Structures are given as C-alpha cells and as structure tokens.
Amino acid sequence: MPCVTNMMILHTATSSLCDSSSKISNVNRFLPLSAFRATANMGVIWSRNASGKSSVSGFSSKVLGQVKGSEPIKHTSTYVHSQHAKEIVIEEEEVVVMSETDSSFESIPGVPNPLGVSKTENGINFSLFSKHATSVTLCLSLQDSGNDASPNDEMIELKLDPHVNKTGDIWHICVLELPLRTVVYGYKINGPQGFHEGHRFDNTVVLIDPYAKLIQGRKIFGDVKNKFSKFYGTYDFSSLPFDWGDNYTPPNIPEKDLVVYEMNVRAFTADKSSGVEENLRGSYLGIIEKIPHLLELGINAVELLPVFEFDEFEFQRRPNPRDHMINTWGYSTINFFAPMTRYASGGGGPIAACLEFKQMVKALHLAGIEVILDVVYNHTNEADDKYPYTTSFRGIDNKVYYMLDGNGELLNFSGCGNTLNCNHPVVMELILDSLRHWVTEYHVDGFRFDLASVLCRGTDGSPLDAPPLIRAIAKDGILSRSKIIAEPWDCGGLYLVGKFPNWDRWAEWNGIYRDDMRRFIKGDTGMKGAFATRIAGSADLYKVNQRKPYHGVNFVIAHDGFTLYDLVSYNHKHNDANGEGGNDGSNDNLSWNCGHEGETSDANIKSLRFRQMKNFHMALMVSQGVPMMLMGDEYGHTRYGNNNSYGHDTTLNHFQWGQLDARKNDCFRFFAEVIKFRQKYRVFRQEYFIGKREITWHEDNWNNYESRFIAFTLHDDDEGDIYLAFNAHDYFVQVPIPSPPLKRRWFRVVDTNLESPNDMVPEGVDGIGDTYNVAPYSSILLQAKP
C-alpha cells in the first residue's frame, strides 16, 4: 500500500475546533463524555504522524476517511472524558489534538469472513455484504450498561475505502482496541438511487447488520416512553461460554412421539395471575417457572411464536387504523440471529436475553421438552414502498434481499409488503447461517417455517420444483437432527399441503387435516371418508417416497384463527378491536357456535360446547401423525371471537392462570389425561402408514352422504386393541361393539358425554356390553385389557 505523505484531511462539524497551524484552546467547548461518546461539535482530523499511522482526533457524526499507504492503514480515535483535556503537539504537519489519556482506537483493513462481527487477534472485525453499495460507513458508539442505544449524532463514523476495505461484494474493517462488549454499531450506506432499478439506498439511516448476533434498543416490552427507540447491532466477546452441564443432552425425541404445544413466550406468563415475580413475567425465565404445568399437561415439545428480534411498536410509527395495537405475536423480523431482547427479565438487555434464552432451553431439555422455533424468513419488518420502515436489508441492498418485479417494485407474497429473496445465493446463505446459529449457539431442536411456500419461489417469484434453499436445509449437516416443519402455503396462492418439496425430511402443517376435522365434528355431511383418511395419517398426502405419517403435523387450532373455545362458540369472527372494520382475519372458520353466538348462560349449550372441545382434542390425540395444540386450549381460553389477535398485548392473548385453576378438574384434566394416554400406547404413534393389519373400519355405510358416525379398531397384540367411535349426529347411535381379542374384555376409557371425572378414566371402566349407546356430538374410546 503506498505511503501517505504530507496529507491532511480536515472534517469539521458545526464549528471547526482546530486546524494545522493552531492549538486547541477553550477546552470548555468539550462536554463530559463517556468513552467513545461524542458531541456534534467535535471535529475529526486526519494527519500523518511520525510513526506513519493515520490518526484521528475527536469524534462526531462526520465521516472518517481512509486512504492508501505503504502499510495497513489504522484509524486512531482520541476521545475526551472530561473538560480537563490534555493538549498534545504533533510535529511538522501534524495538528494539535486533545486527550486525557493515551487511549486510542485504530483500524486495519480487516477480513471479509466471517460476515458480521468477529473477534480477531488484532481487534474486532466488521464485515458486511452489499453488492450495489458505492459507500459504506461503520458507525460505532460505546454504551453505558443501563442505557438504551444512543442516537445517531453520538456515533463515531468510519468510512470504508472500497479499494482497501472491500473484497468482492464484502466490505470489511478491523477496529483495534475496541471493548469486548458495550459497543453498539450499524452502517450508513449509499448507492445508486434508481428506484425502478430496485435500489432504496439512504445514507442518513443507521442500518442494522444482518449478521448482528445481538440487538440493542428498547429494553422493556411495550415501554411507551421509548416507543421510537432505534435498534443497533451489538456483541459480547467477554462473557464466559454458557454452562450446558457435563451430563446435558438434548431430548432427541423421535418425531412420531412428539406432542407439540404452540405458545407465545410473553403471553404465557405476562398476566398477573401467573403468580410469577413481576420482573420475570413475559420472559424466557417465566417459562422456566411454568415447566411444571407443561409436564402436568403431558406435552414434550414447545413451538415458540417468533423469538427473533422484532419491534412491538411497529404499528404505531404513523397514524393508521392499527396504531392502537402492539405486535405481540412477533411475525415481523428485524434480525434473524438475535433473540428478542425484551423477553429478557427485568429489562436486562441483549446479553441477558442471550443468557436467559439458553437457560430456558436447558431447563426445558432437562424436563424432557424440546424447543421448536417459529421462524419468519418469508419477509421482514421493513414493510412496503408506501410506508417503508428501513432498518436493515432495504438500505443495505434492496435489490438482493427482496423479490422485485420488472419495475423494481417489491413483490408481496407474504401479505406484509415485501418478500425475502430466499433463493438468491447470498440470502440463502444468510438463512442457513441463521438456522445453524440457533442450533449450535442456543441448542434449539427444530424450526417451523412461517409461510414456507415463499421459500419455494425463485428470485422472480415463480414457483420452483426443487428450491435450492429447501434442499440445502434438508441436506445441511448441522441441521441434520433438527425438526423442520413447513407452513406449506403463502399469501400469493402457492398452496403446497402434501406437495411441499421435502427430500423425505420436511414435515408440514396439515391444513387439510384442520379443515376436515372441523367439518366432520361440527356435523357437516359427506365428511366421513375424509375424517377417516385424516385420522389414519393422511396417506393420500404423505405416503410418497420415504415420507412417514409424522411428516404431517396435525392441528385443529393454531395461533391464527379461533381458539378451541371460540371454534365452538362463534359462527363469525368478531375483530372490531383490531381497528380494520372487520376486514382482517379469515371469513371461513368452519366453526359452529352450538346454538348461540358468543357467551351464554344456557347450561345445555355450555355442556355441548365442552363436549365438542373434548371431541376435537381426542380426535387430534388418536390421529396418526404429530399432534399440535394451542396454548390456553387446555382450559378453554377465549378471545371473544377475535380470530386475528396479533396486536393485543392483553388478556385477549395472555394465558389466564386463574381460569386454568377453575377448570383444573374438568377441562384441563381431560386434556392432560388424553395426551398421556396417547404417549403411553404406541398404537397412536405408528412409524409407518397403517393398513388392514393395523386398523379395522366397522363401516358398511361409506357411501351414505348423510352419515356422520364412524367407528374403528386399532390393533395391537401386545398392548391391546383400541376401539373408537365418533358420533357427529344430533341423536344417539346405538352401535354394536366387536368381540374383544381372546382373553381380553373391553374397558371404557373415554366417553366425552360424561361429566368429569368419568369422561376420561385412564385405567378404564369394566362392564361394556355388546352394544354402546353413543350420545349426540360425542366420542368414545374403549381398550381391550385382560
């Protein structure tokens, strides 16, 4: 690198503090600063000193340039701690600088890999991909541990020289002597301004590094005082490695044995009724407090709604019909590597969030519960071109990170204004690196991919038969033991249930199962055959190549749509609280209110609703495949008919522990006992699709369109046969009971028409005759025992 001689570059802020011929006077112009924090009035001066290093004095929001020399160029930044600054006279062409100490920060060109921030022998390396950028500036600031991220005008800026700090499409710089934590950083990036060419560069915005492992910003969830806080990347290279324990091993539960509990971290313990300490409510540690509940329920996997960093106040950035709401579900990712900071206890910040997330995973694993993350790689928080929220990808390289049409405008297959360009090689590697990070750093057991059909689209949005990203996830060595579950549809109409590209590894949310179960149990005609197919494992969808029944994740209820209680209590959605005039949320819920819309004091209707809830739950738990239930359904949580409650950080979404206590001996007891019964008997958890040897259908009425009754026996020579019958008629059906196997007799385990505790008796009740009178809208389970 050629040497810099007789060169001085002077950048001034609002007023110049020094030049090459005068000493700094009037030190009172400098305000007291924490290390690395500066005011807008401080000048930035470049000079060549006797050692040949390029040095910089002062900090400001102005730019530090970099030039070529005969040796690696280093930035030297001098900062001021107090008003009693010390003058230093530099010989020859050097200028006067002020410093209380000899502390300084220098830089060398750095290396392109790995992307993000990494610790090297020389310092802290920063690396960022941007193909189309023409200038990149690294912005840095030190933080006091108790404060949120500083505003832009308190950040030092290091401008990267494309001839020195760029390799291919990767910009990089290594800053020497930076602290190993308490640094926040971001980038200002400029580039072509051609909107119709797909560019959205804006060098006034400090952007988050896509590879930032931690995010600094607002610390308390829903803190209105800091509603408009900025978000920055940060890092921690000083904490000791997390102690997973010498005898620690993940549960490694076979997929066929999973019972999944879909839940929201915050909503699980945010309510005062949780009994959790106030500073732990709504946090990762709050979940640890409630592991006994999960064990009592009997589930062995939690599927967490998004835990990647998101901005809960995103709806309130401008006046709009949703500006009264807070994003409590989190489907609006800011960064794919950082755990949600505000799920740390007591506003602990990003490092605490990292630690506490690991503590949560470890505690769940020690309890035998796996952790599956609901991940959102189909879009980001940056919205559309009409109301953009530029925080990262859009300003770094919009043309690479997002799908665009021929006019350079954003394509929208996500319903959220933008669509991540998932099968672009750079974006694909970002997603893979993110997934690997969550597996290696946080030990999560799997992922459910939101709107995963987006991941099956090419860079122009067209569907791909063999999407590179989907294949790469299936074949990746680090992800080889991870559960990978697709939500196999998107908002652009790409519906892939049963057809999702899978490489014999991908499981799917079985949306057809949900719809067929709802229709049969509420009493729709013509659904008997479909109900039988779904309960037997959906072979019509998944019996292809090497796929198994457990590649179908069965569910009746998920976070989207009605809760289970609302499914049997409302015919129509009631979304007025969302502020969109009822235009949001699904209009086709396949629900039945059992005779009255909403709350009622009618004992008969209430009894029928509870019976239907039990029918749905039992059908789910005796079906082949992986069952998934929603948090709160175990006690009958209601959202009062709101089927799109994403924006309510209230009792509408919060788990109501008082209601759980009130229903502990009926609703919860039934749900828990049925789950445990499934887990006890392998007949419900077959490795392969069942056939005539494994099941007998007691039917001669398949072609009767009006028939809403079905009965069948699951065979197991060792553990005993299981007889099941479902009656969706509004009248009793007296059904003949087949003879039990030799030296066994039938015991009634479940009759959903009976009151608790007789509705579910795990050890069974003897005395079953040749027939059984199955009540309207009810189901039974008999077990053959010695």
N, C-alpha and C positions, 0 to 999 in steps of 0.2 A: 504494500500500500504506500503510495507516495507520501512523503513527509509534508506537513503543513508548515509553511514559513511565513512570517510577517503577516499573519492573517488574524483579524479580529472581526467578529460579527456581533453587533450590538442590537439587542431587542429591548425595547422599553415598554413599560406598562403605561399607566395613566400619566406618570411623570418620570423622567429619567433620574435615576439615583446616582449614577456615576458614569464617567467616560474615561478615555485612555490617558487624559492629562490631569485629572483632578482626583483628589482623595475624597472619600465619602465623609461628609460632615453631617451634623444634625442627626445623630443616631436615634433620636426620639421618633423619627419617622417610621421606625420599625416597631410593630406591635408585638407583645409577648406571643410566642407561638410554641405549640408542641412540636416535637421533632418531625420534620418533613412537611409541616403545615405552613402555608404562606398566605400573604395577603395579595390583593390585586395590585398593590402599589409597588411591589418589589420587582426590580429589573433583572433580566437574565443576560449575562455577559459571557461571550466565548473569547478565549485567548490561548495562545501557546506559551507555556511557561518553560523554565529551564530544563525540566525533565522530559519535555517533548509530549506531555499529556495535554489533551484538550480539557480545559477546566471551565466550570460554570459557577457563577456566584449568584446567589439569590434564587428564589422560587417565584413563579407566577403562573397564571393560566396562559402565558405566551409560550411560544414553541422553542424548544432547544433543537438547534440544527445539528447535523453531523456531517463531517467532511472527510475525504480520504487523506491518508497519511502513509508513512513508510512502515508504521506498526499499527497494531489494533488500536482503534480509537476508543477512548474512555471518556464518558461524561463524568465530571466531578461537580457535585452539587453541594453548595455550602448553605447551611440553614442557621437561623438565628433563634436562640432560646429566650432571650430577654432583651431589654433595651440597652443593657450594658454590653454591647457588641465590641469585639476587638478588631482593630484595623490591621490589615496585612498589606505591605507594599510589595508589588511584584516587579522585578527588574525589567529593563528595556521596554518592550512593547506590552508588557503585562499591565493589568489595571489593578486598581485598589479594590479589595474585597473585604467583607466583614465576616468574622466567625468567632463564636465564643470558644469553640474547641477546634481540634484538628479533624473532627469527624467530617467525612465527605462520602458521596456516593458516585461511583464511576461505572462506566459500562464498556462492554466489548461487544462485537457483533452478535455473539450467541450462535445457537444452532437451530435448525428447523424442526428437529424432532426430539422429544415428543411434542405434539401440539398442546397448548395450554401453558401452565406454569410448572416448572420443574426445578429442583434444587441441583446445582452442579457444584463442582469443586471451586469454581470461581465466584459463584453467586446465584442469583435467581434468574432463570431463563424464561423468557416470554416468547411464545410462538403462536402465530395466527395465520390461518388461511384466508386469502382474499385474492381471487384471480383478477378481478377487474379494478381493484383499487389503484389509484395513482399516488396516494399518500396515506401513510399510517402513522399515527401519533399515539404513543403509550402514555396514559395518564395514571399517575400514582399519588397516593396520599397515605400517611400514617394515621391510625385511628387510636383514640383513647378507648379502652375496653368497654366503657359504659355508654359510648355514644353511637348513634346511627351513622351511616355513611355521610361523608362530608359533601357539601355542594361542589359543583364543578369548579368554581373560581378559587377553590383552595387546593387544587391538584397541580402537581408539577407535570409538565408535558415534555416527553422525549420524542422528537420527530425522528422517524427511521429513514435512513438513506436507502433508496431502492438498489443502489449499486453496492452497498455494504451489508445491509440488513435484510436482504431478500434472497431466497433460494427458490427458484421456480416460482410457484404461486404462494409461497410461505414467507411471511415477514417475521423477523426474529431479532431479539436483543437480549443480552445478559447484563443485568444490573448488579454491580458488586456491592457487597456490604449491606444489602437490604436486610431488615429484620426477617426472622423466620415465620413471623405471624404479625397480625395487626396492620397489615398493608391492604388497602383496597385499591383496585385497579380497573381500568377499562381502556377503550380505544376510541379515538376520533379518526374517522376515515373519510377520505374524499375520493371521488372518481367521476366517471362520465355522468352527465346529467340527462341523458336521453331516456325520458320516461317510457316512450314507446319502444325503446330497446330493452326495457326491463330493469333499468337502473333506478335506485332510490337512495343514492348517497346523500348524506347530510353531515358535514364535518362540524356542526355545532352540538351534536349529541354524543355523549359519552356512552359507548356501547359495551355490553357485557360479552366477555369472551365465551364463545360456545363451549369451550372445554374447561371453564371455571369449575372447580370441584366444590366450592362453597360460594354462597351468595350473601353479601352484606346489605342490609337495608332496614326496613321496619322490623322491629323485634317482637312486638305484641300483636297477636291476631286481632284485626278489627280496631286497631288503635286510630281513632278518628283524628287525633292531633297530628299524626304523621301520615295522613291519608295519601299525600303526594310525595312520599319519600322516594328517592332514587334508589336503584339497585345496581350494585357493583360486584365484580368478582373479588374473591379474597382467597387466602390459602393458609395452611398450617403445616409447617415443617418442623415444629418444635415439640409437639405432643408425642408421648411415648406410644408405640403400637398398642392397639386395643388388645386386652387380655381375653381371648375367647375361652381360655381354660385348657388345661392339659388333657382332660378327658372329653372335651367337647367334640361332638359330631352332629351334623345336621340330621334331621329325622329320616330323610330319604324314603319317604312314603311312596309305595307303588301307586301309580295314577289310578288304578282301578279301586283302590281303597280310600281315595280322598273323599271328604265331605267338606265342601268349601263354604265359608261364611263371608259374604261380601259386606265390607264395613268401611266407615269413614273414621279416620284417626281422631279428628277433632270432635265429631258429633257423638262418638262413643262415650266420652266422659265429660263433655263440656257442661252438661246440666248439673246444677247444684245437687240434685237428687242422687248423683253418682256417689256421693259421700267421699269423693277424692279431695285431697287438700286443694285449696284454691289455686295455688301456683302450678299444680300438676294437671288441672282439668284441661282437657282438649289436647293433651300432649302425648308423645311417644311413651313417656313414663306412666301416663294414665292408663294406657293399655296394659302395662305390666300389672298394675293394681287389680285389673279385672280379669286376669287369666283364669282365676278360679271359676268365674262364670262361664268362660268358654269351655273349660274342662267339664263342668257340670252339664252343659248343653250337649257335649259329645263331638263337636266338630274337630277336625285335625288340620285344617288349613284356613288361614285368613287371606282374603283378597282385598287389599287396601286400595280404596279410591286414591287418585293421584297424590303422591307424596313428593314429586319433583317440585322445585320452587315455582310458585305462582303468586300473582298479585290479587288478593281477595277484594281489593277496591277497584278493580279494572272497570266495573260498570259505572263508577262514579267520577270518571275523568271529565265528563261533559254532560250537559243536560240531555236526558233521554228517558224513555218510559221505564227503563230498568235502573235508574240512578238511585233508587232507594235500597237496592239489594247488595248483598255481599256474596261473592263467589265462595261457596262453602264446599263444593264438590271438587274443584281444582282442575277441571279439564281445560286448562289454558296455560300451557307450559312456558316458563321463562327460560329455563335451563334444564338440560337433560342429565346432568351429573350431580347436582346439589340437592340434598334433602331439604324439604320445606322448613325454612328457618323458624317460622312462627309456630311450629309444632314442638319446639324445644320448651322445656318447662320454665316458667317464670321469666320469659323474655331473655333466655340465656344466650341467644345469638347463634351464628352459624357453626362455630366449633362445638358448642354444646349440642346443637341439633345432630351433628355427625356422631358424637359420642352416644347420645341418648337413643338414636335410631339403632345403633349397634347393641346397646343394652336391651332394647325391646326385642330385637331379633334373637339375641342369645337367650333371653328369658322364655320366649315362645318356643324356641327349639328345645330347650331343656324340659319344657312341658309337653313335647311331642307334637307341636303345632308348626306347620310350615308357613312361610310368608311368601305370598304371591303379590306382585305389584301390578296395579292397573296403570299402564303406561300409554302416553299420548304422543305418538310420533307422526300423526297424520296432519297436525297443524301446530301453530304456536300462538302465543298471546298477542302477536303483532297485528292482528285484525286485517282489515281490508285497506284499499286505497282511499276510500271516502273518509274514514276515521282511523287512520293508522296510529298504532301505538309502538313506535320504533324503540326497541330496547336492545336488539342484538342482530339477528340474522338479516333482517331487512336492510340495515345500514351497512352491514359488513360485505354482503354480496347477494343482493336480492335475486339476481339472475341465476345464481347457482342454487340457492337454498329453497326457492319456491318454484312451483309449476306456473308457467305463464302461457298465455295464448299468443297468437301471431301478432297481436298489437302490443305486446309487452305488459298486458294486464294480468292480474292474479287470477288463476283458476281456483274454483271453490268447490271441492268435492267433500269438504269437511263440514259445511254448514256454518263455518266460523270465520269466513272471509279470506282464508288463504289455505294452501295445501302444500305441505312439505314435499320437496322434490326427492322422495325417498330412494329412488333407484339411480340417482346421479352418484357416481363413484365416491365423491367427497362426502355427500350427505349419508350415503350408505355406510361409509366407514365411521362417521360420527355416531350413527345409531348403534353400530356394532360395538364401538368403543364404550359407549354409554352402558349398554347391557352388560358387557364384560366387567365394567367398573362396579356395577351393583352386585354382581355375583362375587367378585374377588374381594372387594372392599367391605361390602355390607352383608355378604353371605345369604342373599335372598334366594329363594328356591324356584322362582319362576315368574312369568310375566303374562298378563292378559293385555292384548294389544287393542286399544280402542280404535274403532272404525278401520280394522286391519285391511279391508279391501283397498284402501288408499295405497297401502304398501305394495299392492299388486299392479299399480299403474306405472307406465313409463314416464319419461320426462315431459312428454306432451300430454299426459293424462290418459292415454289409451291403455286399456287392459292388456296385461302381459300373461301369456300362458305359463311361463317359467320365470317369475320375478326374481332377479338376482338377489335382492335383499332377503326375501323369504327363504330362498335356498341357502344363503350364507348363514342365516340364523340357525337353520336346521342342521347345518353341517359344521358349525363352529365348535372347536374343541372345548373351549372354556364354557360354552353354553350347553354342552352335551348332556348334562344331568339336569338341566333346567326344564321345568314345565313351560311349554309355550302354547298359549291359547289365543286364538283369533276371535275377535268380534267380526264375523265374515260378511260385513256389508259396509257401505259408506253412504254419504248423502247425495252421491251422484248416480245412485241406482245400481251399483255393482253389487249384486246380492249373490253371495257365494256359499251359502249354507250347504254343506255336503259336497261342495266342489272347490273348496279352498285349496290352493296348491300346498301340498303338505309334506312331501318327501317322507311319508309314513311317520312323521313326528308331530306335526301340528295338530292340536286339538281345536275344537270350535265351540263357541257358544251356539247351542242348538235352538235357534229362534223358532224353528218349525215345531219342536217339542213344546215350547211355551204356548204357542197358538193352539195346537191340537189338544193339549191338556186342558186349557181354559175352556175350549168349546165343548169338549165332552162332559166335563164335570159340572158345568153350569146347565147342561141339558140340551145342547144343540143336537139335532138329528143328523144321521149319516156320518157320525164320527167314531163308531165302534172300531172299525178296521184301523183307522189312523191312531186311535188310542192304543190299540194292541201293538201296533208297529213301534210306537214311541216307547212304551213300557218295556218292550223286549230289546231295546238298544238301538233302534233306528238303523237297522241293517240296510234299508233302502238308500240311506245316505252315506254310511261309513264302511260297509262291507265291500271294500275295493282294495286291491293290492295288499299291503300288510297292515291296514288300519284295523283298529280294535274298537269295541264298544266304548271304552273310556276316552276315545277321541271325540266323543260327543259330551259336552258339558250341559247337563240338563238343568233347566231352571223354569220356574213359573213366574218368579218375581226377581227383579234386579233394581238397581238404583233408579234407572229410568222407568217411568210409569207409576202405576199404583203400587202401594204396599199390599200385602196379602189381605189385610183387613179391609182396605179400600176396594180391593178387587171384588169383594163380596158385599160391599155396602154402597157402591156408586155405579150408576149406569153411564154417567157422563163425567168428564173432567171438570174441576172447579178451580181454575187457575187465575182468578181475578187478582189475587195478591201479587202476581208476577208483573202486573202493570202493562201487559201486552194485549189487553182486551180479549183474552181467551184464545188468541191466535197461536199460542205456543203449545207444545206438548201434543201427544198423539190423540187423534179423534177416535181411533178404533182400538179400544182397550179389551174387547172380548170379555167384558165384565158383566156381572149381574148383581143388583142390589138386594136381592132376596125379598123384594116386595115393597121397599121404601127407600127413597133416596136420602142417604146420609144417616145421621144419628136418629135413634128412635128408642122409645121405652117399651115397645112391643116385645114381650118375652118370647113369643114364637119366632119372630123374625131374628131376634138376637141368638136364639138357640140354633136356628137354621144357618146363620152366618158362621157360628163357631163350628158347626158340623162340616160346612163346606171348607173352612180353613183346614180342618183335620183331614178331610178327603184329599185336598191338594198336597198337603205335606206327606201323607202316607204314599200317595201315588209317586211323588218325587223320590222318596226314600226306598221304594221297592223296584224302581226302574233300573235297568242295566245302563251303565254309563256313570259319569261323575255328577253327583247332585250338588247344586249350589243354592243356598238360601240367603235372604237379605237380613242384615242386622235389624232387630226390632220385631221381626215377624214372629219370634218365639213368644211374645206377649201380646201381639196384636196392635202394633204401632199404627197410628193413623196420621195422615197428612190432610185429612178432611177433604179428600177428593182432588188434591193438587197432584197432578201426575208429572210435574216438571219443576221440582222444588230446589233446583240447583243454587238459587240465590238467597236462601233463607237460613241465616245462622241463628235459628230459634228452635223452640220446641217442635216446630214442624219437622225438623230433621234430627234433633238431638234425642238420643236414647233416653227414655223416661224410666229411670230405675224404680220409681215409686209404683208405676204401672206394672213393671215386672214383678215386684213383690206382691202386688194384689192378684196377679194371675199365676203365681208360682205353683199353686197346687192344681191348676187345671190346664190352661193353655201351655205354659212352659213345661209342665211335667209331661204332657202328651208329646210335645215336640222332642224333648230330650230322650224320652224312652224309645221313641220310634227310631231316632238316629242311632242310639246304642244297639238297638235290635238289628239294624242294618249292619253295623260294624261287627256284630257277633257272628253273623252267618254269611258264609261265602256265596250262598246261592244267589244273593243280590249283587255280587261283585265278580261276575264272571270275566275271565281273561279273554275268552273268545265268544263270538256270537252264538246264542243259544239256538238249538234246533229241537227236533221231536224228542230226543232223549232227555233234554233238559226241561221241556215245558209241554204241558197238555192243555189245549184250549177246550173248555167244556161248552162248545158252541155248535148249534145247528141252525143258527139264526143270523149268519153273517150278511146275508143279502137283504135283511129287513131294515129298510131305511129308518124306520121309526124306533128300532131297538136301541135302548140306552142302558142296557145291562150287559156286563161281561164278567166271566169267571174263568179262572185258570189255575193250574197247579204247577209250581216249580219243584223239580225233583232233585233230591239229594239223598243218596242211600245211607250216608254216614250221619249227617246232622238232622235228617228228617225232612219230609216234604212240607211245602208251604202252599196252602190254598188261599186264594184271594178272590174277592168279588167286589165289583163297583156298581152301584145302582144309582143312575142319574135320572131315573123316573121320579114322578111326584106321587108314586104309590108303592106299597110294599111288593116285593117279589119273593115268593117262596121258592127256594132253589134246592134241588137235590144235591146232597153232599156226596162226593165219590168215596168209595171204601178206602180207608187208610191202608198204608203198607202193612205187611204181615207183622204181627206182634206190636203194633202201634195203634194209638187212637188219637182222635182229634181233640185239640185244646184250643179254646178261643183266646187269642192274644189281643186282637183289636176288634172293636165294634164302635165306629165313630158316632153311632146314635145314642150310646150310653153316656151317662154322666161320669165325670171323673170321681174316683179313680178307676171305675170299671171299664172305661173306654179303652184303656191300654193296661193290660196285666202281663208283664214280661214273662212270668213263669207259666202263664196260661191257666184257663179255667176249664175243668173237665166237664163231661156230660153232654157233648154235642151229639145230636141225633142224626137221622138220615136226611133231614131237611133243615134249612135255616131260613127264617123269615127276615130278609134284608130290608131295612127301613128305607123310606124315600130319601134320596140325596145322602146316602151313607155308604160305607165300605166296611168290609170285614177281612180279618186275617186269621187263619187257623193254622196251627202247627201240629204235625204228626209226631207224637212222642211215645216212648214205651209206657 
